């Protein structure tokens, strides 16, 4: 998995948790399946993912799509 994709996966999960959302809630709000969200967050779905999918996820998370691609520093 490329570093860019690893960062993207981390960002999706980070913003989902920041929004206090479960994977199920994100799936429902983005009109994607729960299994698809789980695959994305696990880093298993990359080849077939589209910009439209990123847009749906960003909209459901109430963020600009470019935030998914930014490098963020997450403090534990």
N, CA, C and O atoms as a Maestro MAE file, in Angstrom:
{
 s_m_m2io_version
 :::
 2.0.0
}

f_m_ct {
 s_m_title
 :::
 protein
 m_atom[304] {
  # First column is atom index #
  i_m_mmod_type
  r_m_x_coord
  r_m_y_coord
  r_m_z_coord
  i_m_residue_number
  s_m_chain_name
  s_m_pdb_residue_name
  s_m_pdb_atom_name
  i_m_atomic_number
  :::
  1 25 0.848 -1.171 0.000 1 A "UNK " " N  " 7
  2 3 0.000 0.000 0.000 1 A "UNK " " CA " 6
  3 2 0.897 1.238 0.000 1 A "UNK " " C  " 6
  4 15 1.847 1.322 0.778 1 A "UNK " " O  " 8
  5 25 0.598 2.177 -0.858 2 A "UNK " " N  " 7
  6 3 1.412 3.384 -0.958 2 A "UNK " " CA " 6
  7 2 1.192 4.279 0.252 2 A "UNK " " C  " 6
  8 15 0.173 4.187 0.936 2 A "UNK " " O  " 8
  9 25 2.172 5.151 0.504 3 A "UNK " " N  " 7
  10 3 2.052 6.092 1.630 3 A "UNK " " CA " 6
  11 2 0.860 7.003 1.468 3 A "UNK " " C  " 6
  12 15 0.182 7.320 2.446 3 A "UNK " " O  " 8
  13 25 0.587 7.438 0.221 4 A "UNK " " N  " 7
  14 3 -0.564 8.310 -0.018 4 A "UNK " " CA " 6
  15 2 -1.854 7.612 0.375 4 A "UNK " " C  " 6
  16 15 -2.724 8.212 1.007 4 A "UNK " " O  " 8
  17 25 -1.978 6.356 0.006 5 A "UNK " " N  " 7
  18 3 -3.195 5.625 0.336 5 A "UNK " " CA " 6
  19 2 -3.278 5.363 1.834 5 A "UNK " " C  " 6
  20 15 -4.356 5.452 2.423 5 A "UNK " " O  " 8
  21 25 -2.150 5.041 2.448 6 A "UNK " " N  " 7
  22 3 -2.133 4.830 3.900 6 A "UNK " " CA " 6
  23 2 -2.619 6.086 4.612 6 A "UNK " " C  " 6
  24 15 -3.409 6.005 5.553 6 A "UNK " " O  " 8
  25 25 -2.148 7.248 4.164 7 A "UNK " " N  " 7
  26 3 -2.563 8.527 4.742 7 A "UNK " " CA " 6
  27 2 -4.065 8.753 4.533 7 A "UNK " " C  " 6
  28 15 -4.760 9.203 5.444 7 A "UNK " " O  " 8
  29 25 -4.553 8.445 3.354 8 A "UNK " " N  " 7
  30 3 -5.962 8.608 3.029 8 A "UNK " " CA " 6
  31 2 -6.836 7.732 3.924 8 A "UNK " " C  " 6
  32 15 -7.854 8.186 4.447 8 A "UNK " " O  " 8
  33 25 -6.434 6.482 4.094 9 A "UNK " " N  " 7
  34 3 -7.168 5.555 4.957 9 A "UNK " " CA " 6
  35 2 -7.202 6.087 6.391 9 A "UNK " " C  " 6
  36 15 -8.247 6.069 7.042 9 A "UNK " " O  " 8
  37 25 -6.065 6.556 6.872 10 A "UNK " " N  " 7
  38 3 -6.000 7.108 8.236 10 A "UNK " " CA " 6
  39 2 -6.899 8.329 8.368 10 A "UNK " " C  " 6
  40 15 -7.567 8.505 9.387 10 A "UNK " " O  " 8
  41 25 -6.915 9.172 7.340 11 A "UNK " " N  " 7
  42 3 -7.737 10.379 7.381 11 A "UNK " " CA " 6
  43 2 -9.219 10.050 7.423 11 A "UNK " " C  " 6
  44 15 -9.967 10.672 8.177 11 A "UNK " " O  " 8
  45 25 -9.653 9.086 6.629 12 A "UNK " " N  " 7
  46 3 -11.068 8.707 6.631 12 A "UNK " " CA " 6
  47 2 -11.477 8.247 8.024 12 A "UNK " " C  " 6
  48 15 -12.506 8.668 8.552 12 A "UNK " " O  " 8
  49 25 -10.667 7.384 8.608 13 A "UNK " " N  " 7
  50 3 -10.975 6.887 9.947 13 A "UNK " " CA " 6
  51 2 -10.903 8.021 10.973 13 A "UNK " " C  " 6
  52 15 -11.771 8.122 11.840 13 A "UNK " " O  " 8
  53 25 -9.884 8.870 10.883 14 A "UNK " " N  " 7
  54 3 -9.724 9.994 11.803 14 A "UNK " " CA " 6
  55 2 -10.952 10.913 11.779 14 A "UNK " " C  " 6
  56 15 -11.507 11.242 12.827 14 A "UNK " " O  " 8
  57 25 -11.369 11.321 10.579 15 A "UNK " " N  " 7
  58 3 -12.506 12.233 10.482 15 A "UNK " " CA " 6
  59 2 -13.815 11.544 10.864 15 A "UNK " " C  " 6
  60 15 -14.725 12.197 11.377 15 A "UNK " " O  " 8
  61 25 -13.924 10.244 10.625 16 A "UNK " " N  " 7
  62 3 -15.120 9.504 11.039 16 A "UNK " " CA " 6
  63 2 -15.212 9.492 12.562 16 A "UNK " " C  " 6
  64 15 -16.272 9.760 13.127 16 A "UNK " " O  " 8
  65 25 -14.109 9.183 13.218 17 A "UNK " " N  " 7
  66 3 -14.106 9.152 14.679 17 A "UNK " " CA " 6
  67 2 -14.292 10.546 15.266 17 A "UNK " " C  " 6
  68 15 -14.974 10.714 16.277 17 A "UNK " " O  " 8
  69 25 -13.686 11.540 14.634 18 A "UNK " " N  " 7
  70 3 -13.836 12.927 15.082 18 A "UNK " " CA " 6
  71 2 -15.304 13.360 15.000 18 A "UNK " " C  " 6
  72 15 -15.771 14.151 15.820 18 A "UNK " " O  " 8
  73 25 -16.023 12.837 14.005 19 A "UNK " " N  " 7
  74 3 -17.444 13.152 13.841 19 A "UNK " " CA " 6
  75 2 -18.324 12.268 14.730 19 A "UNK " " C  " 6
  76 15 -19.551 12.346 14.669 19 A "UNK " " O  " 8
  77 25 -17.694 11.430 15.554 20 A "UNK " " N  " 7
  78 3 -18.434 10.522 16.434 20 A "UNK " " CA " 6
  79 2 -19.344 9.590 15.652 20 A "UNK " " C  " 6
  80 15 -20.488 9.353 16.040 20 A "UNK " " O  " 8
  81 25 -18.832 9.065 14.552 21 A "UNK " " N  " 7
  82 3 -19.615 8.212 13.672 21 A "UNK " " CA " 6
  83 2 -19.073 6.788 13.658 21 A "UNK " " C  " 6
  84 15 -17.863 6.566 13.719 21 A "UNK " " O  " 8
  85 25 -19.977 5.846 13.578 22 A "UNK " " N  " 7
  86 3 -19.570 4.455 13.384 22 A "UNK " " CA " 6
  87 2 -19.385 4.218 11.887 22 A "UNK " " C  " 6
  88 15 -19.788 5.039 11.062 22 A "UNK " " O  " 8
  89 25 -18.774 3.092 11.549 23 A "UNK " " N  " 7
  90 3 -18.651 2.737 10.135 23 A "UNK " " CA " 6
  91 2 -20.034 2.582 9.516 23 A "UNK " " C  " 6
  92 15 -20.241 2.934 8.355 23 A "UNK " " O  " 8
  93 25 -20.965 2.064 10.277 24 A "UNK " " N  " 7
  94 3 -22.332 1.884 9.791 24 A "UNK " " CA " 6
  95 2 -22.988 3.218 9.473 24 A "UNK " " C  " 6
  96 15 -23.653 3.365 8.448 24 A "UNK " " O  " 8
  97 25 -22.797 4.186 10.356 25 A "UNK " " N  " 7
  98 3 -23.373 5.519 10.133 25 A "UNK " " CA " 6
  99 2 -22.743 6.193 8.922 25 A "UNK " " C  " 6
  100 15 -23.439 6.824 8.127 25 A "UNK " " O  " 8
  101 25 -21.424 6.059 8.781 26 A "UNK " " N  " 7
  102 3 -20.749 6.635 7.621 26 A "UNK " " CA " 6
  103 2 -21.250 5.987 6.339 26 A "UNK " " C  " 6
  104 15 -21.482 6.672 5.343 26 A "UNK " " O  " 8
  105 25 -21.414 4.689 6.361 27 A "UNK " " N  " 7
  106 3 -21.915 3.975 5.183 27 A "UNK " " CA " 6
  107 2 -23.299 4.483 4.800 27 A "UNK " " C  " 6
  108 15 -23.567 4.746 3.628 27 A "UNK " " O  " 8
  109 25 -24.170 4.620 5.782 28 A "UNK " " N  " 7
  110 3 -25.532 5.083 5.514 28 A "UNK " " CA " 6
  111 2 -25.534 6.512 4.963 28 A "UNK " " C  " 6
  112 15 -26.222 6.803 3.985 28 A "UNK " " O  " 8
  113 25 -24.766 7.395 5.590 29 A "UNK " " N  " 7
  114 3 -24.736 8.802 5.172 29 A "UNK " " CA " 6
  115 2 -24.070 8.990 3.807 29 A "UNK " " C  " 6
  116 15 -24.391 9.935 3.087 29 A "UNK " " O  " 8
  117 25 -23.147 8.095 3.452 30 A "UNK " " N  " 7
  118 3 -22.432 8.242 2.181 30 A "UNK " " CA " 6
  119 2 -23.035 7.373 1.082 30 A "UNK " " C  " 6
  120 15 -22.558 7.374 -0.052 30 A "UNK " " O  " 8
  121 25 -24.079 6.637 1.426 31 A "UNK " " N  " 7
  122 3 -24.739 5.754 0.468 31 A "UNK " " CA " 6
  123 2 -23.781 4.690 -0.084 31 A "UNK " " C  " 6
  124 15 -23.801 4.365 -1.271 31 A "UNK " " O  " 8
  125 25 -22.947 4.160 0.814 32 A "UNK " " N  " 7
  126 3 -22.023 3.081 0.491 32 A "UNK " " CA " 6
  127 2 -22.315 1.933 1.454 32 A "UNK " " C  " 6
  128 15 -22.946 2.130 2.493 32 A "UNK " " O  " 8
  129 25 -21.861 0.759 1.111 33 A "UNK " " N  " 7
  130 3 -22.116 -0.381 1.998 33 A "UNK " " CA " 6
  131 2 -21.151 -0.365 3.182 33 A "UNK " " C  " 6
  132 15 -20.043 0.165 3.095 33 A "UNK " " O  " 8
  133 25 -21.589 -0.948 4.270 34 A "UNK " " N  " 7
  134 3 -20.753 -1.048 5.464 34 A "UNK " " CA " 6
  135 2 -19.494 -1.849 5.135 34 A "UNK " " C  " 6
  136 15 -18.397 -1.482 5.555 34 A "UNK " " O  " 8
  137 25 -19.645 -2.918 4.400 35 A "UNK " " N  " 7
  138 3 -18.475 -3.741 4.071 35 A "UNK " " CA " 6
  139 2 -17.468 -2.962 3.230 35 A "UNK " " C  " 6
  140 15 -16.262 -3.167 3.362 35 A "UNK " " O  " 8
  141 25 -17.952 -2.072 2.369 36 A "UNK " " N  " 7
  142 3 -17.059 -1.258 1.547 36 A "UNK " " CA " 6
  143 2 -16.285 -0.267 2.421 36 A "UNK " " C  " 6
  144 15 -15.081 -0.091 2.237 36 A "UNK " " O  " 8
  145 25 -16.966 0.377 3.365 37 A "UNK " " N  " 7
  146 3 -16.300 1.295 4.293 37 A "UNK " " CA " 6
  147 2 -15.249 0.539 5.099 37 A "UNK " " C  " 6
  148 15 -14.137 1.031 5.288 37 A "UNK " " O  " 8
  149 25 -15.595 -0.645 5.568 38 A "UNK " " N  " 7
  150 3 -14.651 -1.459 6.344 38 A "UNK " " CA " 6
  151 2 -13.431 -1.821 5.507 38 A "UNK " " C  " 6
  152 15 -12.305 -1.785 6.004 38 A "UNK " " O  " 8
  153 25 -13.645 -2.170 4.236 39 A "UNK " " N  " 7
  154 3 -12.529 -2.511 3.348 39 A "UNK " " CA " 6
  155 2 -11.633 -1.302 3.130 39 A "UNK " " C  " 6
  156 15 -10.409 -1.429 3.141 39 A "UNK " " O  " 8
  157 25 -12.224 -0.139 2.935 40 A "UNK " " N  " 7
  158 3 -11.436 1.086 2.739 40 A "UNK " " CA " 6
  159 2 -10.587 1.355 3.977 40 A "UNK " " C  " 6
  160 15 -9.383 1.589 3.870 40 A "UNK " " O  " 8
  161 25 -11.211 1.320 5.147 41 A "UNK " " N  " 7
  162 3 -10.482 1.623 6.379 41 A "UNK " " CA " 6
  163 2 -9.432 0.566 6.708 41 A "UNK " " C  " 6
  164 15 -8.458 0.858 7.402 41 A "UNK " " O  " 8
  165 25 -9.613 -0.632 6.226 42 A "UNK " " N  " 7
  166 3 -8.627 -1.693 6.440 42 A "UNK " " CA " 6
  167 2 -7.513 -1.645 5.392 42 A "UNK " " C  " 6
  168 15 -6.540 -2.395 5.469 42 A "UNK " " O  " 8
  169 25 -7.670 -0.752 4.415 43 A "UNK " " N  " 7
  170 3 -6.662 -0.628 3.373 43 A "UNK " " CA " 6
  171 2 -6.738 -1.700 2.309 43 A "UNK " " C  " 6
  172 15 -5.765 -1.939 1.594 43 A "UNK " " O  " 8
  173 25 -7.891 -2.351 2.197 44 A "UNK " " N  " 7
  174 3 -8.040 -3.450 1.244 44 A "UNK " " CA " 6
  175 2 -8.711 -3.042 -0.055 44 A "UNK " " C  " 6
  176 15 -8.727 -3.816 -1.011 44 A "UNK " " O  " 8
  177 25 -9.259 -1.852 -0.104 45 A "UNK " " N  " 7
  178 3 -9.968 -1.408 -1.312 45 A "UNK " " CA " 6
  179 2 -9.285 -0.169 -1.852 45 A "UNK " " C  " 6
  180 15 -9.372 0.905 -1.256 45 A "UNK " " O  " 8
  181 25 -8.620 -0.311 -2.957 46 A "UNK " " N  " 7
  182 3 -7.928 0.841 -3.533 46 A "UNK " " CA " 6
  183 2 -8.094 0.919 -5.037 46 A "UNK " " C  " 6
  184 15 -8.350 1.994 -5.579 46 A "UNK " " O  " 8
  185 25 -7.952 -0.200 -5.713 47 A "UNK " " N  " 7
  186 3 -7.964 -0.204 -7.180 47 A "UNK " " CA " 6
  187 2 -9.242 0.365 -7.786 47 A "UNK " " C  " 6
  188 15 -9.186 1.078 -8.788 47 A "UNK " " O  " 8
  189 25 -10.364 0.066 -7.204 48 A "UNK " " N  " 7
  190 3 -11.644 0.450 -7.800 48 A "UNK " " CA " 6
  191 2 -12.293 1.674 -7.157 48 A "UNK " " C  " 6
  192 15 -13.409 2.046 -7.519 48 A "UNK " " O  " 8
  193 25 -11.613 2.288 -6.227 49 A "UNK " " N  " 7
  194 3 -12.203 3.443 -5.554 49 A "UNK " " CA " 6
  195 2 -12.133 4.662 -6.486 49 A "UNK " " C  " 6
  196 15 -11.137 4.874 -7.178 49 A "UNK " " O  " 8
  197 25 -13.193 5.441 -6.488 50 A "UNK " " N  " 7
  198 3 -13.272 6.582 -7.405 50 A "UNK " " CA " 6
  199 2 -13.307 7.894 -6.628 50 A "UNK " " C  " 6
  200 15 -13.526 7.914 -5.417 50 A "UNK " " O  " 8
  201 25 -13.090 8.968 -7.341 51 A "UNK " " N  " 7
  202 3 -13.176 10.291 -6.715 51 A "UNK " " CA " 6
  203 2 -14.600 10.521 -6.208 51 A "UNK " " C  " 6
  204 15 -14.798 11.167 -5.180 51 A "UNK " " O  " 8
  205 25 -15.577 9.998 -6.920 52 A "UNK " " N  " 7
  206 3 -16.974 10.113 -6.490 52 A "UNK " " CA " 6
  207 2 -17.165 9.486 -5.107 52 A "UNK " " C  " 6
  208 15 -17.906 10.012 -4.276 52 A "UNK " " O  " 8
  209 25 -16.497 8.370 -4.871 53 A "UNK " " N  " 7
  210 3 -16.579 7.716 -3.567 53 A "UNK " " CA " 6
  211 2 -15.982 8.611 -2.494 53 A "UNK " " C  " 6
  212 15 -16.564 8.774 -1.421 53 A "UNK " " O  " 8
  213 25 -14.815 9.195 -2.781 54 A "UNK " " N  " 7
  214 3 -14.201 10.117 -1.826 54 A "UNK " " CA " 6
  215 2 -15.123 11.302 -1.553 54 A "UNK " " C  " 6
  216 15 -15.240 11.756 -0.415 54 A "UNK " " O  " 8
  217 25 -15.767 11.791 -2.585 55 A "UNK " " N  " 7
  218 3 -16.694 12.920 -2.442 55 A "UNK " " CA " 6
  219 2 -17.866 12.557 -1.528 55 A "UNK " " C  " 6
  220 15 -18.264 13.347 -0.671 55 A "UNK " " O  " 8
  221 25 -18.407 11.366 -1.720 56 A "UNK " " N  " 7
  222 3 -19.522 10.905 -0.879 56 A "UNK " " CA " 6
  223 2 -19.096 10.810 0.583 56 A "UNK " " C  " 6
  224 15 -19.828 11.221 1.484 56 A "UNK " " O  " 8
  225 25 -17.897 10.260 0.804 57 A "UNK " " N  " 7
  226 3 -17.393 10.102 2.167 57 A "UNK " " CA " 6
  227 2 -17.175 11.475 2.799 57 A "UNK " " C  " 6
  228 15 -17.585 11.711 3.935 57 A "UNK " " O  " 8
  229 25 -16.532 12.373 2.065 58 A "UNK " " N  " 7
  230 3 -16.272 13.720 2.588 58 A "UNK " " CA " 6
  231 2 -17.572 14.444 2.918 58 A "UNK " " C  " 6
  232 15 -17.683 15.081 3.966 58 A "UNK " " O  " 8
  233 25 -18.544 14.348 2.034 59 A "UNK " " N  " 7
  234 3 -19.834 14.999 2.268 59 A "UNK " " CA " 6
  235 2 -20.494 14.435 3.529 59 A "UNK " " C  " 6
  236 15 -21.039 15.187 4.337 59 A "UNK " " O  " 8
  237 25 -20.442 13.113 3.692 60 A "UNK " " N  " 7
  238 3 -21.032 12.477 4.870 60 A "UNK " " CA " 6
  239 2 -20.318 12.921 6.147 60 A "UNK " " C  " 6
  240 15 -20.933 13.017 7.209 60 A "UNK " " O  " 8
  241 25 -19.015 13.190 6.035 61 A "UNK " " N  " 7
  242 3 -18.225 13.631 7.183 61 A "UNK " " CA " 6
  243 2 -18.267 15.145 7.376 61 A "UNK " " C  " 6
  244 15 -17.701 15.680 8.329 61 A "UNK " " O  " 8
  245 25 -18.949 15.824 6.451 62 A "UNK " " N  " 7
  246 3 -19.093 17.277 6.505 62 A "UNK " " CA " 6
  247 2 -17.733 17.992 6.440 62 A "UNK " " C  " 6
  248 15 -17.480 18.954 7.165 62 A "UNK " " O  " 8
  249 25 -16.867 17.486 5.546 63 A "UNK " " N  " 7
  250 3 -15.558 18.099 5.322 63 A "UNK " " CA " 6
  251 2 -15.356 18.275 3.823 63 A "UNK " " C  " 6
  252 15 -16.068 17.677 3.018 63 A "UNK " " O  " 8
  253 25 -14.390 19.092 3.460 64 A "UNK " " N  " 7
  254 3 -14.016 19.256 2.063 64 A "UNK " " CA " 6
  255 2 -13.211 18.026 1.645 64 A "UNK " " C  " 6
  256 15 -12.381 17.536 2.411 64 A "UNK " " O  " 8
  257 25 -13.450 17.537 0.449 65 A "UNK " " N  " 7
  258 3 -12.799 16.310 -0.011 65 A "UNK " " CA " 6
  259 2 -11.278 16.410 0.059 65 A "UNK " " C  " 6
  260 15 -10.606 15.405 0.293 65 A "UNK " " O  " 8
  261 25 -10.732 17.596 -0.140 66 A "UNK " " N  " 7
  262 3 -9.264 17.718 -0.109 66 A "UNK " " CA " 6
  263 2 -8.696 17.454 1.278 66 A "UNK " " C  " 6
  264 15 -7.513 17.140 1.408 66 A "UNK " " O  " 8
  265 25 -9.523 17.576 2.321 67 A "UNK " " N  " 7
  266 3 -9.050 17.253 3.672 67 A "UNK " " CA " 6
  267 2 -8.694 15.779 3.814 67 A "UNK " " C  " 6
  268 15 -7.859 15.417 4.643 67 A "UNK " " O  " 8
  269 25 -9.324 14.931 3.010 68 A "UNK " " N  " 7
  270 3 -9.008 13.507 3.044 68 A "UNK " " CA " 6
  271 2 -7.599 13.232 2.532 68 A "UNK " " C  " 6
  272 15 -6.993 12.218 2.877 68 A "UNK " " O  " 8
  273 25 -7.088 14.133 1.714 69 A "UNK " " N  " 7
  274 3 -5.797 13.930 1.078 69 A "UNK " " CA " 6
  275 2 -4.661 14.668 1.796 69 A "UNK " " C  " 6
  276 15 -3.488 14.463 1.485 69 A "UNK " " O  " 8
  277 25 -5.017 15.521 2.752 70 A "UNK " " N  " 7
  278 3 -3.996 16.257 3.496 70 A "UNK " " CA " 6
  279 2 -3.295 15.343 4.492 70 A "UNK " " C  " 6
  280 15 -3.885 14.396 5.012 70 A "UNK " " O  " 8
  281 25 -2.042 15.640 4.744 71 A "UNK " " N  " 7
  282 3 -1.323 14.893 5.765 71 A "UNK " " CA " 6
  283 2 -1.639 15.536 7.106 71 A "UNK " " C  " 6
  284 15 -1.364 16.714 7.331 71 A "UNK " " O  " 8
  285 25 -2.212 14.748 7.976 72 A "UNK " " N  " 7
  286 3 -2.538 15.271 9.299 72 A "UNK " " CA " 6
  287 2 -1.724 14.544 10.345 72 A "UNK " " C  " 6
  288 15 -1.373 13.376 10.181 72 A "UNK " " O  " 8
  289 25 -1.432 15.243 11.409 73 A "UNK " " N  " 7
  290 3 -0.688 14.631 12.496 73 A "UNK " " CA " 6
  291 2 -1.679 14.309 13.600 73 A "UNK " " C  " 6
  292 15 -2.283 15.200 14.197 73 A "UNK " " O  " 8
  293 25 -1.829 13.043 13.853 74 A "UNK " " N  " 7
  294 3 -2.776 12.590 14.871 74 A "UNK " " CA " 6
  295 2 -1.998 12.291 16.138 74 A "UNK " " C  " 6
  296 15 -1.070 11.482 16.135 74 A "UNK " " O  " 8
  297 25 -2.384 12.950 17.222 75 A "UNK " " N  " 7
  298 3 -1.753 12.716 18.507 75 A "UNK " " CA " 6
  299 2 -2.583 11.718 19.290 75 A "UNK " " C  " 6
  300 15 -3.800 11.867 19.409 75 A "UNK " " O  " 8
  301 25 -1.937 10.724 19.812 76 A "UNK " " N  " 7
  302 3 -2.658 9.699 20.591 76 A "UNK " " CA " 6
  303 2 -2.677 10.046 22.047 76 A "UNK " " C  " 6
  304 15 -3.237 9.302 22.852 76 A "UNK " " O  " 8
  :::
 }
 m_bond[303] {
  # First column is bond index #
  i_m_from
  i_m_to
  i_m_order
  :::
  1 1 2 1
  2 2 3 1
  3 3 4 2
  4 3 5 1
  5 5 6 1
  6 6 7 1
  7 7 8 2
  8 7 9 1
  9 9 10 1
  10 10 11 1
  11 11 12 2
  12 11 13 1
  13 13 14 1
  14 14 15 1
  15 15 16 2
  16 15 17 1
  17 17 18 1
  18 18 19 1
  19 19 20 2
  20 19 21 1
  21 21 22 1
  22 22 23 1
  23 23 24 2
  24 23 25 1
  25 25 26 1
  26 26 27 1
  27 27 28 2
  28 27 29 1
  29 29 30 1
  30 30 31 1
  31 31 32 2
  32 31 33 1
  33 33 34 1
  34 34 35 1
  35 35 36 2
  36 35 37 1
  37 37 38 1
  38 38 39 1
  39 39 40 2
  40 39 41 1
  41 41 42 1
  42 42 43 1
  43 43 44 2
  44 43 45 1
  45 45 46 1
  46 46 47 1
  47 47 48 2
  48 47 49 1
  49 49 50 1
  50 50 51 1
  51 51 52 2
  52 51 53 1
  53 53 54 1
  54 54 55 1
  55 55 56 2
  56 55 57 1
  57 57 58 1
  58 58 59 1
  59 59 60 2
  60 59 61 1
  61 61 62 1
  62 62 63 1
  63 63 64 2
  64 63 65 1
  65 65 66 1
  66 66 67 1
  67 67 68 2
  68 67 69 1
  69 69 70 1
  70 70 71 1
  71 71 72 2
  72 71 73 1
  73 73 74 1
  74 74 75 1
  75 75 76 2
  76 75 77 1
  77 77 78 1
  78 78 79 1
  79 79 80 2
  80 79 81 1
  81 81 82 1
  82 82 83 1
  83 83 84 2
  84 83 85 1
  85 85 86 1
  86 86 87 1
  87 87 88 2
  88 87 89 1
  89 89 90 1
  90 90 91 1
  91 91 92 2
  92 91 93 1
  93 93 94 1
  94 94 95 1
  95 95 96 2
  96 95 97 1
  97 97 98 1
  98 98 99 1
  99 99 100 2
  100 99 101 1
  101 101 102 1
  102 102 103 1
  103 103 104 2
  104 103 105 1
  105 105 106 1
  106 106 107 1
  107 107 108 2
  108 107 109 1
  109 109 110 1
  110 110 111 1
  111 111 112 2
  112 111 113 1
  113 113 114 1
  114 114 115 1
  115 115 116 2
  116 115 117 1
  117 117 118 1
  118 118 119 1
  119 119 120 2
  120 119 121 1
  121 121 122 1
  122 122 123 1
  123 123 124 2
  124 123 125 1
  125 125 126 1
  126 126 127 1
  127 127 128 2
  128 127 129 1
  129 129 130 1
  130 130 131 1
  131 131 132 2
  132 131 133 1
  133 133 134 1
  134 134 135 1
  135 135 136 2
  136 135 137 1
  137 137 138 1
  138 138 139 1
  139 139 140 2
  140 139 141 1
  141 141 142 1
  142 142 143 1
  143 143 144 2
  144 143 145 1
  145 145 146 1
  146 146 147 1
  147 147 148 2
  148 147 149 1
  149 149 150 1
  150 150 151 1
  151 151 152 2
  152 151 153 1
  153 153 154 1
  154 154 155 1
  155 155 156 2
  156 155 157 1
  157 157 158 1
  158 158 159 1
  159 159 160 2
  160 159 161 1
  161 161 162 1
  162 162 163 1
  163 163 164 2
  164 163 165 1
  165 165 166 1
  166 166 167 1
  167 167 168 2
  168 167 169 1
  169 169 170 1
  170 170 171 1
  171 171 172 2
  172 171 173 1
  173 173 174 1
  174 174 175 1
  175 175 176 2
  176 175 177 1
  177 177 178 1
  178 178 179 1
  179 179 180 2
  180 179 181 1
  181 181 182 1
  182 182 183 1
  183 183 184 2
  184 183 185 1
  185 185 186 1
  186 186 187 1
  187 187 188 2
  188 187 189 1
  189 189 190 1
  190 190 191 1
  191 191 192 2
  192 191 193 1
  193 193 194 1
  194 194 195 1
  195 195 196 2
  196 195 197 1
  197 197 198 1
  198 198 199 1
  199 199 200 2
  200 199 201 1
  201 201 202 1
  202 202 203 1
  203 203 204 2
  204 203 205 1
  205 205 206 1
  206 206 207 1
  207 207 208 2
  208 207 209 1
  209 209 210 1
  210 210 211 1
  211 211 212 2
  212 211 213 1
  213 213 214 1
  214 214 215 1
  215 215 216 2
  216 215 217 1
  217 217 218 1
  218 218 219 1
  219 219 220 2
  220 219 221 1
  221 221 222 1
  222 222 223 1
  223 223 224 2
  224 223 225 1
  225 225 226 1
  226 226 227 1
  227 227 228 2
  228 227 229 1
  229 229 230 1
  230 230 231 1
  231 231 232 2
  232 231 233 1
  233 233 234 1
  234 234 235 1
  235 235 236 2
  236 235 237 1
  237 237 238 1
  238 238 239 1
  239 239 240 2
  240 239 241 1
  241 241 242 1
  242 242 243 1
  243 243 244 2
  244 243 245 1
  245 245 246 1
  246 246 247 1
  247 247 248 2
  248 247 249 1
  249 249 250 1
  250 250 251 1
  251 251 252 2
  252 251 253 1
  253 253 254 1
  254 254 255 1
  255 255 256 2
  256 255 257 1
  257 257 258 1
  258 258 259 1
  259 259 260 2
  260 259 261 1
  261 261 262 1
  262 262 263 1
  263 263 264 2
  264 263 265 1
  265 265 266 1
  266 266 267 1
  267 267 268 2
  268 267 269 1
  269 269 270 1
  270 270 271 1
  271 271 272 2
  272 271 273 1
  273 273 274 1
  274 274 275 1
  275 275 276 2
  276 275 277 1
  277 277 278 1
  278 278 279 1
  279 279 280 2
  280 279 281 1
  281 281 282 1
  282 282 283 1
  283 283 284 2
  284 283 285 1
  285 285 286 1
  286 286 287 1
  287 287 288 2
  288 287 289 1
  289 289 290 1
  290 290 291 1
  291 291 292 2
  292 291 293 1
  293 293 294 1
  294 294 295 1
  295 295 296 2
  296 295 297 1
  297 297 298 1
  298 298 299 1
  299 299 300 2
  300 299 301 1
  301 301 302 1
  302 302 303 1
  303 303 304 2
  :::
 }
}
